[in-house]
Structure formats: structure tokens, C-alpha cells
Amino acid sequence: MTFSIPNLLTWMRIGLIPLIVVAYYYPHPLSGPVSAMIFALAGITDWLDGYLARRLGQTSSFGAFLDPVADKLMVATALVLLVDNPGGMLLAVAAAVIIGREIAISALREWMAALGQRGKVAVSWIGKLKTTAQMVAIFLLLHAQPILGLPTFTLGLVLLYVAAALTLWSMFHYLRAALSVAEN
């Protein structure tokens, strides 16, 4: 199932990452909104590939591996772009927390899978809430220009701080689950 529709959508999401970077740095007044729209399109493919994999019965171990890798690459790239912008130290700390957690939880899931306990660190509702907050925050931060008079960059910063807090909460949730297995 390497070339199933869901996996092709995941590959497309990875392919959109360089376009986000090029659009973000392109010297044009609409570079922020365009990069934000490409990021949003990539986010939609994330939802769509999972939906189609389940609906069409095209789930695969390769897809289960590739999907979170694509998400992490997309989020990490966008956060690095934003840290390059004048977002300040708090944005850099939030980005480091989010990227660091992704690395730690990926390693934890790999370790738990080696123990035959991957289900103990499956995605939880906290992780889904964190992902939603993070994706909306990144969209707003990339966009940066007001939408309907709303200060998108400021709203994006606040939402990114919320996402960073949820990131820590979900990480402790996963670590606690893993520790219960390690103690046995």
C-alpha cells in the first residue's frame, strides 16, 4: 500500500514543505498569507489522508510510520521559520518545547514498540487538542497580517503558548504511561 491515495497525500504534504519555505521568504507583501495557505492545505491533507485510509481500508504500517513523520517535518519547519522572525524569546522557547517533545515522544514510542507496548503511548485526546492548537497557531503566525481586523500574529503567539503548555501536559501523560510499563 505504499502508493495508496492516503500515502500519496502524505507524500504531497512532505512536498509542500519547501513551498512553505519559499513562499514565506519570497519578498512580497502576501508572502505570509500565501505560506499560511500552503500550510493550511498541508494540514487538510493530514486530516484527509487519515480519513481516506480508514474509509477505503488502505491503512498500512508504512502509512502509520510516514504520517507522523510528515507532520513533525511540517511543524518543525514552520516553527524554525517563525523563530527567524521577530517573535522574541518566548516564541523560541515555545518552538523548542514543541520540537523537543516531538523528538522525545517519537523515541519513547519507538522504545515502547520494542517492548511490545506501543498502545500505552497511543495518541490521546490531549495530543489531538495540542495538535489542533499548534496548527491553528502556526497558520496565524505565518499569516501575520490581520484577518477581519484581528491581530493574527498576537493571537497566534497566545495559541502557540497554549500549544506548548498542552505539549508538556501530553508529554507527561505519555511518560507516566511509559513509566508504569517500565516499572513492571
DAQUITA-V918133 format. One record per helix or strand of 3 or more residues. SS is the DSSP state (hx for helix, st for strand). FROM is the first residue (numbers start at 1). TO is the last residue. If there is no record, write none. Layout:
BEGIN
SS_FROM_TO + SS_FROM_TO
END
This chain:
BEGIN
hx_5_25 + hx_31_55 + hx_61_84 + hx_88_114 + hx_118_121 + hx_125_143 + hx_152_182
END
